[in-house]
Amino acid sequence: MPGRNTPPATLIWPTVSGVVWPGMVALTVPSLPIVTAVAFDGMQRTLRTGGRLLLHGYSVDQLAFGTGGPSDPAHLYTDTLLAEAFATMEIEELRSYEAVISEGAGHSGRSALVDLVATKR
């Protein structure tokens, strides 16, 4: 159980000593920018060398559609944000695009999305 002296980052992205993952999928991880930064760092720390990350979420252009996702632009992705956050990895694909999605009443219609595929060096 976390105590008063538990570093906040471990509450967001716990690290188990010696455990690394061969791959990771992150789907729409909206949060406060500091939480997102800690999560992105944790993703990279816990991937093994050669491990692959697949990240998918809403881009800031989603605000124009209003078909789901966060309403605060600070909780959305840009290509620049992801390129900078994952600069130490080999970015194989970083793509913003529009698509029609149907993921329930709150996430349906034309959407602005972004995908990242990156491998840890």
Secondary structure, DSSP 8 states (H G I E B T S, - for coil): ---TTS-HHHHHS---TT--EEEEEEE-----HHHHHHHHHHHHHTEEEEEEEEEEEEBGGGGGT-SSS-SSGGGSB-HHHHHHHTTTEEEEEEEEEEEEEESSTTSEEEEEEEEEEEEE-
